[in-house]
Amino acid sequence: MALLCWGDCCPVFDHFGVTGGIYLFKPQIEQTLYQQYNEVTPTGDRLSPDEQLEMVHEQYPDSVITAYRPGESSTRSSEVTLSTVNGPLTVFLDPYTGEQLGTLEHFTQPERESRSRSWG
């Protein structure tokens, strides 16, 4: 009887192990996935936060800037989070040139639910 119960529970434990591992190593996974957005080559002086925010505002005039994260090191990009009509958006900037390195959309809960329903 105990062996039969173990067979029913084992897939659940496997799921917990995989999702827990992903959550545990999330910073390392994101660093690898978004390396082209995160890493910059220092070229002189950094632009001020105000200059960087102004550049983003010019590119996205109908959005509201909700967060700014300066790079933690001289080789790390800056991140600006926006509230747009289509939902939250993070813009990665080279803090030395102001060049946009890429964007990352954030899904809201209703979007996640509708996407999961449509996929399966």
Order of alpha helices (4+ residues) and beta strands (2+ residues): alpha-alpha-alpha-alpha-beta-beta-beta-beta-alpha
